[in-house]
Amino acid sequence: MNILILGTGCARCKATQDVIEKVVKELNLNASVEKVEELSEIMKYDILATPAVVIDGVVKIKGKVPTPAEIRELLS
């Protein structure tokens, strides 16, 4: 599983990364978590608001910090 966190490095983007890493560890998943801060890369996903979460190439969340429950649901 490949998880991308799209965002320019703001506090909300960092909070999103923290939530995702915590849930991945909690669920003991074999997943790579990568932070994408390059604007040209973020633009490829056709989103207007960050943070955004992309799982295996599909945008799942955009414009908000997800809750741990939302991430658990997406990853299980």
RAZIGI-V245553 format. One record per residue. N is the residue number from 1. RES is the residue in one small letter. SS is DSSP state (2 for helix, 1 for strand, 0 for the rest). Layout:
n:res:ss
N:RES:SS
N:RES:SS
This chain:
n:res:ss
1:m:0
2:n:1
3:i:1
4:l:1
5:i:1
6:l:1
7:g:0
8:t:0
9:g:0
10:c:0
11:a:2
12:r:2
13:c:2
14:k:2
15:a:2
16:t:2
17:q:2
18:d:2
19:v:2
20:i:2
21:e:2
22:k:2
23:v:2
24:v:2
25:k:2
26:e:2
27:l:0
28:n:0
29:l:0
30:n:0
31:a:0
32:s:1
33:v:1
34:e:1
35:k:1
36:v:1
37:e:0
38:e:0
39:l:2
40:s:2
41:e:2
42:i:2
43:m:2
44:k:0
45:y:0
46:d:0
47:i:0
48:l:0
49:a:0
50:t:0
51:p:0
52:a:1
53:v:1
54:v:1
55:i:1
56:d:0
57:g:0
58:v:1
59:v:1
60:k:1
61:i:1
62:k:1
63:g:0
64:k:0
65:v:0
66:p:0
67:t:0
68:p:2
69:a:2
70:e:2
71:i:2
72:r:2
73:e:2
74:l:2
75:l:2
76:s:0
